[in-house]
Amino acid sequence: MKLFLNKLLYLIIMLFIISLISFLAINLAPNSFFASGALNPNITEESIAQLKAIYGLDKPLYMQFYSWFIAILQFDFGISFASGSMVKDEILTRMPITLIINIISMLFIFVLSLYLGIKAALNKNSFFDKFVGQLSLISFSMPSFYLALLGVLVFSITYEVLPIAGLHSIPDDGSLNYYLDYAWHLILPITIIVFGGIGSLTLYIRSLTIEILKSDYIFFARSRGLSNKQILRYYILPNLYPPVITLLGLSLPGIIGGSVILETIFSIDGMGLLFFQSALSHDYPVIMGILIIGAFLTLIGNMIADLVLLNLNPNYDGK
């Protein structure tokens, strides 16, 4: 409970700092949503001033931040400049698909990295170990946007085995075929995220496993006649889980941030695509709302990782 309360206090402080930095960065950005309106001869300066007054942009910067921060504590991110609808409603509409993609990707990254890293370490200097090493280096060095475009070119255009974009090819009738079609459209985006995420984690797990295999307790376990499966279950995996879970928690921002690129390329109507569209139109309330939601999800993910580590290791102090 003490660790949970400390993490909760840390989450609140970090959210305040992130919101302050994001707010200042947005207001220091060149141009604005109303810049294009100022160039329109049919729009008077009085109309623009009235719009700024409606959105509270005529107040001093510190008052704008105070009003905005009090509003987000009530889960109110304001009104979108572009659509005129509530930012909260737009984000909640698009959040589920982004969470589905990222959660499924994280699970696959965790399982595949553990399997490849441990097996490569147990078969050090073998063909499989060299293959995993080369695959990890390609994964680590390949930009996600290039890999996504390459995947579309090969699997969607050349061979036409996977959908090129979107989430549906058939209407939503609630049938099994609709959900199968939904999953079929997610194969390529999730595969791109997983392939881009397993590289560094696989190499890290391989290195940790090799060090664990050099430990005295491994030699003692083998001298007792324990099988490789027993050694894996009782000695290797318990020592791997804490650092791997920590690394997964730290990689959350990169995975969530990568959704902006992938959702734009695959035309997936999620938070990433909404962020990209809002950035193009300078829709600052939506941009700020997505930044805060993304930061909150990342901090929650890290807090969950710390609580899982505490369950695995009661002596863990959260530092």
SERO-4910 file (N, C-alpha, C, O; in steps of 0.05 Angstrom, whole numbers):
BEGIN
 pado doro    nc1    nc2    nc3   cac1   cac2   cac3    cc1    cc2    cc3    oc1    oc2    oc3
  Met    A     17    -24      0      0      0      0     17     25      0     11     45    -13
  Lys    A     40     24     15     58     47     16     69     53    -12     70     76    -21
  Leu    A     77     31    -26     88     35    -53     66     45    -72     72     62    -89
  Phe    A     42     35    -69     20     44    -86     14     74    -82     10     88   -101
  Leu    A     14     83    -57      8    111    -51     31    129    -61     26    151    -72
  Asn    A     56    119    -59     79    135    -69     77    137   -100     82    158   -111
  Lys    A     70    115   -113     67    116   -142     44    133   -151     46    147   -171
  Leu    A     22    133   -135      0    150   -142      7    179   -140     -1    195   -157
  Leu    A     21    187   -118     31    214   -116     50    222   -138     48    244   -149
  Tyr    A     68    203   -145     86    208   -167     71    212   -193     78    229   -209
  Leu    A     50    196   -198     33    199   -222     21    227   -224     21    239   -245
  Ile    A     10    236   -202     -3    263   -202     17    285   -207     12    303   -223
  Ile    A     41    283   -195     61    304   -199     71    303   -228     74    324   -240
  Met    A     76    279   -239     85    277   -266     65    287   -286     72    299   -306
  Leu    A     39    281   -281     18    291   -299     17    322   -299     13    334   -320
  Phe    A     21    334   -275     22    363   -274     46    374   -290     43    393   -305
  Ile    A     69    362   -287     93    371   -301     90    367   -331     96    385   -347
  Ile    A     80    344   -339     76    339   -368     55    358   -380     59    368   -402
  Ser    A     34    363   -365     13    381   -375     24    409   -378     18    424   -397
  Leu    A     41    418   -359     53    445   -360     72    447   -384     71    467   -399
  Ile    A     89    427   -388    108    428   -410     93    427   -437    100    441   -456
  Ser    A     73    409   -439     58    407   -463     43    433   -470     42    442   -493
  Phe    A     31    445   -449     16    470   -453     35    492   -463     28    507   -482
  Leu    A     59    495   -451     77    515   -460     87    510   -488     90    528   -504
  Ala    A     93    484   -494    103    478   -521     82    483   -542     89    493   -564
  Ile    A     57    477   -536     36    483   -556     33    513   -561     29    521   -583
  Asn    A     34    529   -539     31    557   -542     55    571   -555     52    593   -565
  Leu    A     78    558   -554    102    569   -567    104    561   -596    120    572   -611
  Ala    A     87    543   -605     88    533   -632     79    556   -651     62    572   -644
  Pro    A     92    558   -675     84    579   -694     56    573   -705     47    551   -707
  Asn    A     43    595   -714     16    594   -725     -4    584   -705      4    577   -682
  Ser    A    -28    583   -712    -50    573   -695    -73    566   -712    -73    569   -737
  Phe    A    -94    555   -699   -118    548   -714   -131    573   -726   -144    571   -748
  Phe    A   -129    596   -713   -141    620   -723   -124    635   -743   -133    656   -753
  Ala    A   -100    626   -749    -82    640   -767    -94    640   -795    -93    660   -809
  Ser    A   -105    617   -804   -117    616   -831   -141    634   -833   -147    646   -854
  Gly    A   -156    637   -811   -180    655   -811   -172    684   -813   -187    700   -825
  Ala    A   -149    691   -802   -140    719   -804   -133    726   -833   -134    750   -840
  Leu    A   -126    707   -849   -119    712   -877   -144    713   -895   -143    721   -918
  Asn    A   -167    705   -884   -192    705   -899   -204    733   -899   -211    743   -877
  Pro    A   -207    746   -921   -218    774   -921   -247    775   -912   -257    796   -905
  Asn    A   -261    752   -913   -289    752   -905   -293    750   -875   -315    752   -865
  Ile    A   -271    745   -860   -273    743   -831   -261    768   -819   -238    774   -824
  Thr    A   -276    781   -802   -266    806   -790   -250    800   -765   -251    778   -754
  Glu    A   -235    820   -757   -219    816   -732   -237    813   -708   -230    800   -689
  Glu    A   -260    826   -709   -279    824   -686   -289    795   -684   -293    785   -661
  Ser    A   -293    781   -706   -302    753   -706   -281    735   -694   -287    718   -678
  Ile    A   -256    740   -702   -234    724   -691   -231    729   -661   -226    710   -646
  Ala    A   -233    754   -653   -231    761   -625   -254    748   -609   -250    739   -586
  Gln    A   -278    747   -621   -300    734   -607   -296    704   -604   -302    693   -583
  Leu    A   -284    691   -625   -278    663   -623   -258    657   -601   -260    638   -586
  Lys    A   -237    674   -600   -217    671   -579   -229    674   -551   -221    660   -532
  Ala    A   -248    693   -549   -261    697   -523   -277    672   -515   -278    665   -492
  Ile    A   -290    660   -535   -306    636   -530   -289    613   -519   -297    599   -500
  Tyr    A   -265    610   -531   -247    589   -523   -228    597   -500   -211    581   -491
  Gly    A   -231    621   -490   -214    631   -468   -186    637   -476   -168    639   -459
  Leu    A   -181    642   -502   -154    648   -511   -146    677   -509   -124    685   -516
  Asp    A   -165    694   -500   -159    722   -496   -148    728   -469   -141    751   -463
  Lys    A   -147    708   -451   -137    712   -424   -106    709   -424    -95    698   -442
  Pro    A    -93    718   -402    -64    713   -399    -58    684   -399    -75    667   -392
  Leu    A    -33    677   -405    -25    649   -409    -29    633   -383    -37    610   -383
  Tyr    A    -21    645   -360    -23    631   -335    -52    625   -327    -58    604   -315
  Met    A    -71    643   -335    -99    638   -329   -110    617   -348   -127    601   -340
  Gln    A   -101    617   -373   -109    595   -391   -101    568   -380   -116    549   -381
  Phe    A    -76    566   -371    -66    540   -361    -81    532   -336    -88    509   -333
  Tyr    A    -87    551   -318   -101    545   -293   -129    534   -300   -138    514   -289
  Ser    A   -143    548   -318   -170    540   -325   -170    513   -339   -187    496   -334
  Trp    A   -150    509   -356   -148    483   -371   -141    460   -352   -153    439   -354
  Phe    A   -123    464   -333   -115    443   -315   -137    435   -296   -141    412   -291
  Ile    A   -152    455   -286   -175    449   -269   -196    433   -285   -209    415   -274
  Ala    A   -199    440   -311   -218    426   -328   -210    397   -332   -228    379   -331
  Ile    A   -185    392   -337   -177    364   -343   -178    347   -317   -181    322   -320
  Leu    A   -176    359   -294   -180    343   -269   -209    333   -268   -214    313   -255
  Gln    A   -227    347   -282   -255    338   -284   -260    322   -310   -283    318   -317
  Phe    A   -238    314   -323   -240    299   -348   -254    315   -370   -270    304   -385
  Asp    A   -249    341   -370   -261    358   -390   -237    371   -405   -223    388   -395
  Phe    A   -234    363   -431   -211    373   -447   -220    396   -466   -205    404   -483
  Gly    A   -244    405   -462   -253    428   -478   -267    419   -504   -276    396   -507
  Ile    A   -269    438   -522   -284    434   -548   -264    435   -571   -246    452   -571
  Ser    A   -266    417   -589   -249    416   -613   -253    441   -630   -275    449   -635
  Phe    A   -230    453   -639   -232    476   -657   -244    467   -684   -260    482   -696
  Ala    A   -236    444   -693   -243    435   -720   -272    425   -722   -287    433   -740
  Ser    A   -280    407   -704   -306    395   -706   -327    408   -689   -351    405   -694
  Gly    A   -319    422   -668   -338    434   -650   -350    415   -630   -368    423   -614
  Ser    A   -341    390   -630   -351    370   -611   -333    368   -587   -311    379   -587
  Met    A   -342    355   -566   -326    352   -542   -301    334   -547   -303    313   -559
  Val    A   -278    344   -538   -253    329   -542   -255    303   -529   -245    282   -539
  Lys    A   -267    302   -505   -269    277   -490   -283    256   -506   -275    233   -507
  Asp    A   -305    263   -519   -320    244   -535   -305    234   -559   -306    210   -565
  Glu    A   -290    252   -572   -274    243   -595   -252    223   -587   -247    203   -601
  Ile    A   -239    229   -564   -217    211   -555   -229    184   -546   -217    163   -553
  Leu    A   -251    185   -531   -262    159   -521   -272    142   -544   -273    118   -542
  Thr    A   -281    155   -566   -290    140   -589   -267    125   -602   -270    103   -613
  Arg    A   -243    137   -602   -220    126   -616   -201    110   -599   -183     96   -608
  Met    A   -204    113   -573   -185    100   -555   -186     69   -555   -164     57   -555
  Pro    A   -209     56   -557   -209     27   -555   -192     13   -576   -177     -6   -569
  Ile    A   -193     21   -601   -177      8   -622   -147     11   -617   -131     -7   -622
  Thr    A   -139     35   -608   -111     40   -601   -102     22   -578    -80     11   -579
  Leu    A   -118     20   -558   -111      3   -535   -110    -27   -543    -92    -42   -535
  Ile    A   -129    -35   -559   -130    -63   -569   -104    -70   -584    -91    -90   -578
  Ile    A    -96    -53   -602    -72    -57   -618    -48    -58   -601    -31    -76   -604
  Asn    A    -45    -39   -582    -21    -38   -566    -19    -60   -545      2    -70   -539
  Ile    A    -42    -67   -533    -42    -89   -513    -35   -116   -526    -19   -131   -515
  Ile    A    -48   -121   -548    -42   -146   -562    -12   -147   -571      1   -167   -569
  Ser    A     -2   -125   -581     26   -123   -590     45   -128   -567     64   -142   -570
  Met    A     39   -116   -543     56   -119   -520     57   -148   -511     78   -158   -504
  Leu    A     34   -162   -512     34   -191   -504     51   -207   -523     66   -224   -515
  Phe    A     48   -202   -549     64   -217   -569     93   -211   -566    110   -229   -568
  Ile    A    100   -186   -562    128   -178   -558    140   -192   -534    163   -202   -535
  Phe    A    125   -193   -512    134   -206   -488    139   -236   -492    160   -246   -485
  Val    A    120   -250   -503    122   -279   -507    144   -286   -527    160   -303   -522
  Leu    A    143   -273   -550    163   -280   -571    191   -273   -563    210   -288   -568
  Ser    A    195   -250   -549    222   -243   -540    233   -262   -520    256   -270   -520
  Leu    A    215   -271   -501    224   -291   -482    232   -317   -496    253   -329   -489
  Tyr    A    216   -326   -514    221   -352   -528    247   -350   -544    265   -367   -541
  Leu    A    249   -330   -560    273   -327   -578    298   -322   -562    319   -334   -568
  Gly    A    297   -305   -542    320   -298   -526    331   -322   -510    355   -327   -509
  Ile    A    312   -336   -497    320   -359   -480    331   -381   -497    352   -393   -491
  Lys    A    317   -388   -519    326   -410   -536    353   -403   -549    369   -421   -552
  Ala    A    357   -378   -557    383   -371   -568    405   -373   -548    427   -381   -555
  Ala    A    399   -366   -523    420   -368   -502    426   -397   -495    449   -405   -490
  Leu    A    405   -414   -495    410   -443   -489    424   -457   -511    437   -478   -507
  Asn    A    423   -446   -536    437   -457   -559    457   -437   -570    458   -431   -593
  Lys    A    474   -427   -552    493   -407   -558    512   -416   -581    522   -439   -581
  Asn    A    517   -397   -600    535   -402   -623    523   -422   -643    538   -430   -661
  Ser    A    499   -430   -640    486   -448   -659    475   -432   -682    476   -407   -682
  Phe    A    465   -446   -702    452   -432   -725    428   -416   -716    424   -393   -725
  Phe    A    412   -427   -698    389   -413   -688    397   -387   -673    384   -366   -676
  Asp    A    418   -389   -658    428   -365   -643    437   -343   -663    431   -320   -658
  Lys    A    451   -351   -683    460   -331   -703    436   -319   -719    435   -296   -725
  Phe    A    416   -337   -725    392   -327   -739    377   -307   -722    369   -286   -732
  Val    A    374   -313   -696    360   -295   -678    375   -268   -675    363   -247   -674
  Gly    A    401   -270   -675    418   -246   -673    414   -228   -697    410   -204   -694
  Gln    A    414   -239   -721    410   -224   -745    382   -212   -747    378   -190   -755
  Leu    A    363   -229   -739    335   -220   -739    330   -197   -720    316   -178   -726
  Ser    A    343   -198   -697    340   -177   -677    353   -151   -686    342   -130   -682
  Leu    A    376   -154   -699    389   -130   -709    373   -116   -731    371    -92   -732
  Ile    A    361   -132   -749    343   -121   -769    319   -107   -756    311    -85   -764
  Ser    A    307   -120   -736    284   -109   -723    292    -83   -708    277    -64   -709
  Phe    A    315    -83   -696    324    -60   -680    330    -36   -698    325    -13   -690
  Ser    A    340    -41   -722    349    -19   -740    328    -11   -760    332      9   -774
  Met    A    307    -26   -763    287    -20   -784    266      1   -774    253     -5   -755
  Pro    A    264     24   -787    244     44   -779    216     32   -784    211     19   -804
  Ser    A    198     38   -765    171     27   -766    156     36   -790    140     21   -802
  Phe    A    159     62   -798    144     72   -821    153     58   -847    137     53   -865
  Tyr    A    179     53   -849    190     40   -873    180     11   -874    173      1   -895
  Leu    A    181     -2   -851    172    -30   -850    142    -32   -856    133    -51   -869
  Ala    A    126    -12   -847     97    -12   -853     92     -8   -883     76    -22   -894
  Leu    A    106     10   -895    103     15   -924    112    -10   -940    100    -17   -960
  Leu    A    134    -23   -931    143    -47   -944    123    -70   -941    119    -85   -960
  Gly    A    111    -72   -917     91    -93   -913     66    -88   -930     55   -107   -941
  Val    A     58    -63   -933     35    -57   -951     42    -64   -980     25    -75   -994
  Leu    A     66    -56   -988     74    -61  -1016     75    -91  -1022     66    -99  -1044
  Val    A     85   -107  -1004     89   -136  -1009     63   -151  -1005     54   -166  -1023
  Phe    A     50   -148   -981     28   -165   -974      1   -154   -983    -18   -170   -986
  Ser    A     -1   -128   -988    -27   -117   -995    -29   -110  -1025    -51   -112  -1037
  Ile    A     -7   -102  -1037     -8    -93  -1065      2   -115  -1083    -11   -122  -1103
  Thr    A     26   -126  -1077     38   -146  -1095     23   -172  -1094     14   -183  -1115
  Tyr    A     19   -183  -1070      7   -210  -1067    -23   -208  -1059    -37   -228  -1062
  Glu    A    -32   -186  -1049    -60   -181  -1042    -71   -203  -1023    -93   -213  -1027
  Val    A    -56   -209  -1002    -64   -228   -982    -75   -215   -957    -89   -228   -942
  Leu    A    -68   -190   -953    -77   -175   -929    -90   -148   -937    -82   -137   -958
  Pro    A   -109   -138   -922   -121   -112   -929   -100    -90   -929    -81    -90   -913
  Ile    A   -104    -70   -946    -85    -49   -948    -89    -28   -927    -69    -15   -918
  Ala    A   -113    -23   -917   -119     -2   -897   -146     -7   -885   -162    -24   -894
  Gly    A   -152      9   -865   -178      8   -852   -181    -15   -832   -162    -29   -826
  Leu    A   -206    -18   -822   -212    -38   -803   -234    -57   -811   -237    -79   -800
  His    A   -249    -50   -832   -272    -67   -840   -274    -67   -871   -268    -48   -885
  Ser    A   -283    -90   -880   -290    -93   -908   -319   -100   -912   -329    -99   -934
  Ile    A   -332   -108   -890   -360   -115   -891   -375    -98   -870   -362    -89   -851
  Pro    A   -401    -94   -873   -416    -78   -853   -418    -92   -826   -416   -117   -824
  Asp    A   -422    -76   -806   -424    -86   -778   -452    -99   -774   -471    -84   -768
  Asp    A   -453   -125   -777   -479   -139   -772   -478   -156   -747   -496   -172   -742
  Gly    A   -455   -154   -732   -453   -169   -707   -447   -198   -711   -447   -213   -691
  Ser    A   -442   -207   -735   -437   -236   -740   -407   -242   -735   -391   -225   -731
  Leu    A   -402   -268   -736   -374   -277   -732   -356   -268   -755   -333   -262   -750
  Asn    A   -367   -267   -779   -351   -259   -802   -342   -230   -799   -320   -223   -808
  Tyr    A   -358   -213   -786   -350   -185   -782   -326   -184   -764   -307   -169   -770
  Tyr    A   -326   -199   -742   -303   -198   -723   -278   -211   -735   -256   -203   -730
  Leu    A   -283   -232   -752   -260   -244   -765   -247   -225   -785   -223   -223   -788
  Asp    A   -264   -210   -799   -255   -189   -818   -240   -167   -802   -220   -157   -812
  Tyr    A   -250   -160   -779   -238   -140   -761   -210   -150   -753   -190   -134   -755
  Ala    A   -207   -175   -745   -181   -186   -738   -162   -188   -762   -138   -183   -759
  Trp    A   -174   -194   -785   -158   -196   -809   -144   -170   -817   -122   -169   -826
  His    A   -158   -148   -812   -147   -121   -817   -126   -113   -797   -109    -96   -803
  Leu    A   -125   -126   -774   -106   -119   -753    -80   -135   -755    -61   -129   -741
  Ile    A    -80   -155   -772    -56   -173   -773    -31   -157   -781    -11   -159   -767
  Leu    A    -32   -142   -802     -9   -128   -812      1   -106   -793     25   -105   -787
  Pro    A    -17    -89   -783     -7    -69   -764      5    -81   -738     26    -71   -729
  Ile    A     -7   -101   -727      4   -113   -703     30   -127   -709     49   -126   -693
  Thr    A     32   -140   -732     57   -154   -740     80   -133   -742    102   -139   -734
  Ile    A     74   -110   -753     95    -89   -756    104    -80   -728    128    -77   -724
  Ile    A     85    -75   -710     92    -66   -683    109    -87   -669    129    -81   -656
  Val    A    100   -113   -671    114   -134   -657    142   -138   -668    161   -141   -653
  Phe    A    145   -138   -695    171   -142   -706    190   -119   -699    214   -124   -694
  Gly    A    179    -95   -697    196    -72   -690    203    -72   -660    222    -58   -653
  Gly    A    188    -87   -644    192    -86   -615    208   -109   -603    218   -107   -581
  Ile    A    210   -131   -618    223   -155   -606    254   -154   -608    267   -168   -593
  Gly    A    265   -137   -625    293   -138   -630    310   -132   -606    325   -150   -597
  Ser    A    307   -109   -594    324   -101   -571    317   -118   -547    335   -125   -532
  Leu    A    292   -125   -543    284   -141   -520    295   -170   -522    303   -181   -502
  Thr    A    295   -181   -546    306   -208   -550    336   -209   -544    345   -227   -530
  Leu    A    351   -189   -554    379   -188   -548    385   -185   -518    403   -196   -507
  Tyr    A    368   -169   -505    371   -164   -477    366   -190   -461    380   -196   -442
  Ile    A    344   -204   -468    338   -229   -454    359   -250   -459    367   -264   -441
  Arg    A    369   -251   -484    391   -270   -490    415   -265   -472    427   -283   -461
  Ser    A    423   -239   -470    446   -232   -454    442   -239   -424    460   -249   -411
  Leu    A    418   -233   -414    412   -239   -386    412   -269   -381    422   -278   -361
  Thr    A    401   -284   -400    400   -313   -396    428   -326   -396    433   -344   -381
  Ile    A    445   -316   -413    473   -326   -414    486   -321   -387    501   -338   -377
  Glu    A    482   -297   -375    494   -291   -349    482   -309   -328    496   -318   -310
  Ile    A    456   -314   -329    443   -332   -309    454   -360   -311    459   -373   -291
  Leu    A    459   -370   -336    469   -397   -340    498   -400   -329    507   -423   -324
  Lys    A    512   -378   -325    539   -379   -313    539   -380   -283    560   -383   -271
  Ser    A    515   -377   -271    513   -375   -242    518   -401   -228    515   -423   -240
  Asp    A    527   -399   -203    533   -424   -188    508   -440   -183    510   -465   -183
  Tyr    A    486   -427   -178    461   -443   -172    452   -459   -196    438   -479   -193
  Ile    A    459   -451   -220    452   -467   -244    469   -492   -245    459   -514   -250
  Phe    A    495   -490   -239    513   -513   -237    503   -532   -215    504   -557   -219
  Phe    A    495   -521   -192    485   -537   -170    459   -552   -178    456   -575   -172
  Ala    A    441   -537   -192    416   -550   -201    421   -573   -220    408   -593   -219
  Arg    A    440   -569   -239    446   -590   -258    460   -613   -244    456   -636   -252
  Ser    A    476   -608   -224    489   -630   -210    469   -647   -194    474   -670   -188
  Arg    A    446   -635   -188    424   -650   -174    408   -666   -194    390   -681   -185
  Gly    A    413   -663   -219    399   -678   -239    373   -666   -250    357   -679   -261
  Leu    A    370   -640   -245    346   -626   -255    346   -624   -285    367   -620   -297
  Ser    A    323   -628   -297    321   -626   -327    322   -596   -335    320   -578   -319
  Asn    A    326   -593   -361    326   -565   -372    300   -551   -368    300   -527   -363
  Lys    A    277   -565   -370    251   -553   -365    249   -543   -336    238   -522   -331
  Gln    A    259   -559   -317    258   -551   -289    276   -527   -283    268   -509   -269
  Ile    A    299   -527   -295    318   -505   -292    306   -479   -304    308   -458   -292
  Leu    A    293   -483   -327    280   -460   -340    258   -449   -322    255   -424   -319
  Arg    A    241   -467   -311    218   -458   -296    225   -446   -269    214   -426   -261
  Tyr    A    244   -458   -254    249   -451   -227    273   -432   -223    277   -420   -202
  Tyr    A    290   -429   -244    315   -413   -240    317   -391   -261    324   -368   -254
  Ile    A    312   -398   -286    317   -377   -307    294   -357   -308    298   -333   -306
  Leu    A    269   -367   -311    246   -348   -314    242   -330   -290    238   -306   -294
  Pro    A    244   -340   -265    241   -322   -242    261   -299   -242    256   -277   -232
  Asn    A    285   -304   -252    306   -284   -253    303   -265   -277    314   -243   -277
  Leu    A    288   -274   -297    284   -257   -321    260   -239   -318    261   -216   -329
  Tyr    A    240   -247   -304    215   -231   -304    219   -202   -294    209   -184   -307
  Pro    A    233   -197   -272    235   -170   -262    248   -150   -282    236   -130   -288
  Pro    A    271   -156   -294    283   -137   -313    267   -135   -339    265   -113   -350
  Val    A    255   -157   -347    239   -156   -372    214   -139   -369    207   -123   -386
  Ile    A    200   -143   -346    176   -127   -341    183    -97   -338    168    -80   -347
  Thr    A    206    -91   -325    215    -64   -323    220    -52   -351    211    -29   -356
  Leu    A    233    -67   -368    239    -57   -395    213    -53   -411    211    -34   -427
  Leu    A    194    -71   -408    169    -68   -422    154    -43   -413    142    -28   -429
  Gly    A    155    -37   -387    143    -13   -377    156     12   -388    142     32   -394
  Leu    A    182     12   -391    196     35   -402    192     38   -432    195     60   -442
  Ser    A    185     16   -446    181     17   -475    152     26   -482    146     29   -506
  Leu    A    134     28   -463    107     36   -468    105     63   -484     89     64   -503
  Pro    A    119     84   -476    117    109   -491    123    106   -521    110    117   -538
  Gly    A    144     90   -527    151     86   -555    130     71   -571    125     78   -594
  Ile    A    118     51   -558     98     36   -572     73     52   -576     61     52   -598
  Ile    A     64     67   -556     41     85   -559     46    107   -579     29    114   -595
  Gly    A     71    118   -577     78    140   -596     79    130   -625     73    144   -643
  Gly    A     87    104   -628     88     93   -655     61     90   -668     59     86   -692
  Ser    A     40     91   -652     13     88   -663      6    111   -681    -10    108   -699
  Val    A     18    134   -677     13    157   -694     20    151   -723      5    157   -741
  Ile    A     44    139   -726     54    133   -753     38    111   -766     28    113   -788
  Leu    A     35     89   -751     22     65   -762     -8     69   -767    -18     60   -788
  Glu    A    -21     83   -750    -50     87   -754    -54    106   -778    -74    104   -791
  Thr    A    -35    124   -782    -37    142   -805    -33    127   -831    -47    130   -851
  Ile    A    -13    109   -831     -6     94   -855    -29     74   -862    -36     71   -885
  Phe    A    -40     61   -842    -60     41   -846    -89     52   -844   -108     37   -845
  Ser    A    -92     78   -841   -118     91   -839   -135     78   -818   -159     73   -822
  Ile    A   -124     73   -795   -138     62   -772   -149     85   -755   -133    103   -747
  Asp    A   -174     86   -751   -188    108   -738   -184    108   -708   -203    104   -692
  Gly    A   -158    111   -699   -152    110   -671   -141    137   -661   -143    157   -675
  Met    A   -130    137   -637   -119    161   -625    -95    172   -641    -91    196   -643
  Gly    A    -79    154   -652    -56    163   -667    -64    179   -692    -52    200   -697
  Leu    A    -83    169   -707    -92    183   -731   -106    209   -723   -102    229   -737
  Leu    A   -121    209   -702   -134    234   -692   -113    255   -684   -116    278   -690
  Phe    A    -91    246   -672    -69    264   -664    -57    276   -689    -51    300   -690
  Phe    A    -52    260   -710    -40    269   -734    -58    290   -748    -48    311   -757
  Gln    A    -83    284   -750   -102    302   -763   -104    328   -747   -107    350   -759
  Ser    A   -104    326   -721   -106    350   -704    -81    367   -706    -83    392   -705
  Ala    A    -58    354   -709    -33    370   -712    -33    385   -738    -24    408   -739
  Leu    A    -43    373   -759    -44    387   -785    -63    411   -784    -58    431   -797
  Ser    A    -85    409   -770   -105    430   -768   -101    449   -744   -117    467   -740
  His    A    -79    445   -729    -73    461   -705    -97    460   -685   -103    480   -673
  Asp    A   -109    437   -683   -131    434   -664   -120    428   -636   -118    405   -628
  Tyr    A   -112    450   -622    -97    447   -598   -112    433   -575    -99    417   -561
  Pro    A   -138    437   -571   -151    422   -549   -149    391   -553   -146    377   -534
  Val    A   -152    382   -578   -150    353   -583   -121    344   -579   -117    322   -567
  Ile    A   -102    359   -589    -74    352   -585    -67    349   -556    -55    330   -547
  Met    A    -75    369   -540    -69    369   -511    -84    346   -497    -72    333   -480
  Gly    A   -108    340   -505   -123    318   -493   -109    291   -498   -107    275   -480
  Ile    A   -100    287   -523    -87    262   -530    -60    259   -515    -53    238   -506
  Leu    A    -45    282   -513    -20    281   -499    -24    273   -470     -8    257   -459
  Ile    A    -44    285   -457    -49    279   -429    -58    250   -426    -49    236   -407
  Ile    A    -77    241   -443    -86    213   -441    -63    194   -446    -60    174   -432
  Gly    A    -46    199   -466    -23    182   -472     -4    181   -448      6    160   -441
  Ala    A      1    204   -436     19    205   -413      7    190   -389     21    176   -375
  Phe    A    -19    193   -385    -33    179   -363    -31    148   -367    -26    134   -348
  Leu    A    -36    139   -392    -35    110   -397     -7    100   -393     -3     78   -383
  Thr    A     13    116   -401     41    107   -397     48    105   -368     60     86   -359
  Leu    A     40    125   -352     46    125   -323     31    103   -309     42     90   -291
  Ile    A      6     97   -318     -9     75   -306      5     49   -313      7     31   -296
  Gly    A     14     46   -338     29     22   -346     53     17   -329     59     -5   -321
  Asn    A     69     39   -324     93     36   -307     86     29   -278    100     14   -265
  Met    A     63     40   -268     55     34   -241     47      5   -239     53     -8   -219
  Ile    A     32     -5   -259     24    -33   -259     49    -51   -260     50    -72   -246
  Ala    A     69    -43   -276     94    -59   -277    108    -59   -250    118    -80   -242
  Asp    A    108    -37   -236    120    -37   -209    105    -55   -189    117    -68   -173
  Leu    A     79    -55   -191     63    -72   -173     67   -101   -179     67   -118   -161
  Val    A     70   -108   -205     76   -135   -213    103   -143   -203    107   -166   -193
  Leu    A    123   -125   -205    149   -131   -194    149   -135   -164    163   -152   -154
  Leu    A    132   -120   -150    130   -124   -121    118   -151   -115    126   -164    -95
  Asn    A    100   -161   -131     88   -187   -127    109   -209   -132    109   -229   -119
  Leu    A    127   -204   -153    148   -224   -159    170   -223   -138    182   -244   -132
  Asn    A    176   -199   -128    198   -196   -109    188   -178    -86    188   -153    -89
  Pro    A    181   -189    -64    171   -173    -41    190   -152    -31    182   -133    -17
  Asn    A    216   -156    -37    236   -136    -27    240   -113    -47    255    -94    -41
  Tyr    A    224   -113    -68    226    -91    -88    216    -65    -75    194    -65    -64
  Asp    A    231    -43    -78    224    -18    -65    213      3    -85    207     25    -77
  Gly    A    211     -5   -111    200     14   -131    219     34   -142    211     52   -156
  Lys    A    245     31   -135    265     50   -145    280     39   -169    297     52   -180
***
